[in-house]
């Protein structure tokens, strides 16, 4: 492995004003939040989409097809991650982030306007599949580009705080998606919801695309990328050749992140209806609590990680998720209802924020800037595709096959055990290593 395999920050980073840094945070949070809202709102309405686009005469078969189509988008994530990650490392972070949000909005608009199976037959589910593939390609490049963008704007001793806003923006997306879901399921009749109401959140993509593109197109390129003199001609080759350990460490840690996101957050409205037999609006209201907890707690955890280090927070939260998964699922099954689901989402929302708040800073310190977007995109999207994309399908099938409502708990515990081992590979940044005494003092 090359001596540079564990990159340190330059001793004299490019000069950036506080206003530029604040603008970078705001623009990234808004753009990333809008894009994640587009990508994940499908999972919130999977039950309705199953009936309208995948009618089989059997509710379980229709739901399996719907959540499998959610997973289809993940096949394109590694492809999008590699292509857009290389694009970001060679052309620029700004260009890649502008492109991703346009592609995401196009896919979301396609779903929102797609005729149902009853209107055009088999072409309807094919349109949904194409739209999910387009969304998957776009989402594949988002995380690597957004992480590179924010960590390159951040002072060295504030990387965790800056990058934690990316996870906070996902919390915003969950909160917004659940809020829209709560509104349409509570305000509309079942007939109106099934005929046109479910389309409303998808049609927001028509607005999201131009707004997100405008925000990102008017960003300044990161000084680190703009002033770099050692840009890689082949970022993917360099990542695979020179950084296999860093890629493996990132991959292992993303497993818990993606399982928590797609099981504990996005799958729960479906689980609430199909397993707990509570109203769909109840699952959405609880989801709002989880999204709010992540949105509020992620930056606070980021601040803490910059002071005490990344590893203790990553390992501690992974261990708590491993320990609490079974009793928390047992709790909501024994006492299904709004109160138990709110407690469930609040507990796991805080734990997810504690795990993901420092994680992107840890990743950014594993790869040098010239391959950061590519390296993170490869590790992140492979883990998301394998363990997150078909999590809803696997869990739905396991529950139906075994008759046990505890299947999600075992899946989360499995992921937590793997990622807990991966967190031990994290190396703290240089400014924290000597005596853990250096403290961040630079203002935001």
Secondary structure, DSSP 4 states (H G I P E B T S, - for coil): --GGGS----SSPPP--HHHHHHHHHHHHHHHHHHHHHHHHHHHTHHHHHHHH---S-HHHHHHHHHHHHHHHHHHHHHHHHHHHHHHHHT-HHHHHHHHHHHHHHHHHHHHHPPPHHHHTTHHHHHHHHHHHHHHHHHHHHHHHHHHHHHHHS-GGGHHHHHHHHHHHHHHHHHHHHHHHHHHHHHS-HHHHHHTGGGHHHHTHHHHHHHHHHHHHTSPPPHHHHH-S---S-HHHHHHHH-HHHHHHHHHHHHHHHHIIIIIISSHHHHHHHTS---HHHHHHHHHHHHHHHHHHHHHHHHHHHHH-SHHHHHHHHHHHHHHHHHHHHHHHHS-SHHHHHHHHHHHHHHHHHHHHTHHHHHHTTS-GGGHHHHHHHHHHHHIIIIITTHHHHHHHHHHHH--TTHHHHHHHHHHHHHHHHHTT----HHHHTTS--------
